[in-house]
């Protein structure tokens, strides 16, 4: 778990995105509703994370917060899915296995849209509370459930909250994953070595993420659009000589609300007004990097 403060340095590799695109854009739908800690699942706590706040300030079951999660899977997800479908844009689903299991309509929609699924764990839990054996079992259970529901092994892994010192090793040990996204350290994929094997990391972003709504950093759809547009513009300009990737993270119970989805729609339309943009799934980025930028023998 050595830290790397250098990475690619001042001369990152040219990714050679398909079509010589100046930027690779990946939209991520975080599908978590129904997997969060709840009284209904025996947790003796109601999760209030990334909601409007719930009732708060009392002990016991928070029915307001529960219904906010339900909004994401009942309404929010379909608004965002419709926006992507109308623009013929692909996306990646960071899917919690239990959430997907509880909404077969979402599983069918993922297949119909040909979106890929990155495993977001079995449930919305802190891996730091697990022993290595428990974490190993959770990774395996999540992958097995997603494979059963979708017919395909999830290509990637991404922890809720943050990984432990054991997570990446356990992901590699499990096998079948092309990458993990438990890093925020770069604008390009990079290779590391785990247990003697090369392993691909495709960094994610909490900067280009609607979690900013719940944390008070942004308030309106215009704020969100402005931030995403500015990020895109800088990366697009850099892409004339040094193309990068951009991840945009959306949550069904946040960006799925009409007033916030307006900013998402404006951003998608803005992107469509530019040429040389590769809007892609995360599995497409992973396959491209494996094929065109294989791990060197001295990686890690």
BELNOR-V181834 format. One record per helix or strand of 2 or more residues. SS is the DSSP state (H for helix, E for strand). FROM is the first residue (numbers start at 1). LEN is the number of residues. If there is no record, write none. Layout:
SS;FROM;LEN
SS;FROM;LEN
//
This chain:
H;18;3
E;23;9
H;39;3
H;63;24
E;92;4
H;97;5
H;104;10
E;116;4
H;127;3
H;132;19
E;156;2
H;167;8
E;179;2
E;190;5
E;197;5
H;211;4
H;221;18
E;244;8
H;258;15
E;277;3
H;282;11
//
